Amino acid sequence: SISPLPSGIQSDVTYSGVFGENLTSQVNGVNTSFITLNDFYPPSLSVFVNGLRQANSDITITDSDEFSTAFVLISGDTLSVDYQIAHSGYFHTHSQYTLLSAVYTRDQTDTL
């Protein structure tokens, strides 16, 4: 499950981690959008260029398996990512449930 959670939220969502996924083959000197092998839990994404972690302010998540950088990587740069994959489960916040399947979220009512 996610830890720590904000006060009042319970979770039975499980995650598995991906560490050092190499995306260097997508670096071409023009591209600023990159696709991971899996859908990821957005807050968990860490992007590394030439082994240095990039600031969150330089990364924009554009899809459940895609992000863009605020800069162009040049030929010879390496790109890797760490992230968590969300597996099916539920977040419970007071009277509202959010169903997670991968990272796609859908609000549900208490009648689940």
N, C-alpha and C positions, 0 to 999 in steps of 0.2 A: 504494500500500500504506500501511498504518498506520505512523506513525512518531512517537515511538519505541515500540518493542515491548519488553515485559519480556524479560529474558535467557532464552534457550532457546526462544523462540517465533519461528517463521518465518511469513511471510504472503505470499500472492499475491492477497489481497483488494484490489479497487480501490474507490475511493470518489469520489463527486462531491459538491460542496458546494451547499447552498441557503442563500442569504444574504438576509435581510430579507423573508422570507415574511410577508405581512401577514395576521394573524388577527383584526384589529379587528372585523370583522363578527360575530364570535362573542361579543364583549363585550356583556353585557346587564344588568349590575348584580346578577346572581344567580349566573350560571354560574362555576364554578371549574375546569371541565374543558374542554380545547380540543383540536381535532383538526387535524393537519397534512395537507398534500396528499399527502405521501409517508411511507412507513415510514422511520424514521431509526435511525442507529447511536446507542444511548442515551447513551454518554459525550460525544457531540458536541453535544448539545442546549444551546443558549444561548437564554434567554428574556429579552425586553426589554419593559418596560412604560414607556410615555412616553419611550422612547429610553434608559432606564437598564437595564443588565444586572441581572437578579435573581440572588440567591444560590441556589446549588444546593440548599441546605437548605430553600428555600421552594418547590421544584419536585419533584413526584413523577411519575415516568413510569409510566403505567398500562396502556399497550399500545404496540404497535410504531409507532403513529401518533398517540398520544394522551398528554397529560400534564395534571396538575392543579396548581393553585397553592394555597398555604396562605392565600390572601387572595382577596377578591372585587374584581374590577376594576369601576369604576363607569362610567356613561355618560360619554363624552368621553375615557376612557383609550384609549391606543393599545397594541396588542399585536403584536409581531413576533418571529420566531424565526430562528435560524441552526442548521443541522445538516448532517450528512453522510449520504448515502444509500450503504449498502453494496450492492455488486453481487456476484454469485456469485463464490466463491473459497474458499480453504481457509486455516485456521490450522493449523499443525502444532506440537504440543507433545509432544515425546518420542515416545510410542507412541500418541498419541490425535489424531484429526483432528476438527475441528468444521467442518461444512459451513455456509456462510452463503448464504442466499438472501434478499435484502433484509436484515432484521435477525432473521429467524426462525433460531434455531440448533437444531441437532440433532447429538448426539454420534454419531460413526461409529467403526467399528473400523478396524484397519489393512488390512482386506480391500477397501477402496474400489477 
